[in-house]
């Protein structure tokens, strides 16, 4: 089964660490990162899709994707 996550956060060092942690757990980048300005907070927001193939797992909407 292929899992999909979309990681988001402010454009800062913590976001890069979030993506790096996902990559270290076997997730792969999917597409290009995105940036958007949040007028409410005045900050740039980042997003990056990641995917991961897992075997022996059936999809359950209650699963914690970050723990896969």
C-alpha positions in Angstrom: 0.0 0.0 0.0 1.2 3.5 -0.7 0.7 6.1 2.0 0.6 9.8 1.4 1.2 12.7 3.8 1.4 16.5 3.2 3.8 18.1 5.7 3.2 21.8 6.5 4.7 24.4 8.7 6.2 27.9 8.8 9.2 28.5 6.5 11.8 27.8 9.2 14.4 25.3 10.3 11.8 23.2 12.1 10.0 22.5 8.8 13.3 21.3 7.3 13.8 19.0 10.3 10.2 17.7 9.9 10.8 16.8 6.3 14.3 15.3 7.1 12.8 13.1 9.8 10.1 11.8 7.4 12.9 11.0 4.9 14.9 9.2 7.5 11.9 7.0 8.3 11.6 5.9 4.6 9.2 8.5 3.3 10.1 9.8 -0.2 9.5 13.3 -1.6 6.5 13.5 -3.9 6.5 16.6 -6.2 7.9 20.0 -5.5 7.6 21.9 -2.2 5.1 24.7 -2.1 5.2 28.1 -0.4 2.3 30.4 0.5 2.1 33.7 2.4 -0.2 33.5 5.4 -1.6 37.1 5.7 -3.1 36.4 9.1 0.3 35.5 10.7 2.5 37.4 8.3 4.7 34.3 7.7 5.5 32.2 4.8 4.1 28.6 5.0 5.8 25.6 3.5 4.3 22.3 2.3 5.8 19.1 1.0 4.1 15.9 -0.1 5.8 12.6 0.9 4.8 9.0 0.1 5.9 5.6 1.5 5.3 2.1 0.4 4.4 -0.3 3.2 3.7 -4.0 3.1 1.4 -6.0 5.3 -0.7 -2.9 6.4 -4.3 -2.3 5.4 -5.4 1.3 5.1 -7.3 2.5 8.1 -8.4 6.2 8.4 -7.5 6.1 12.1 -3.9 5.2 11.4 -1.2 7.7 12.5 0.7 8.2 9.2 3.7 9.7 10.9 4.2 6.5 12.9 4.3 4.3 9.7 
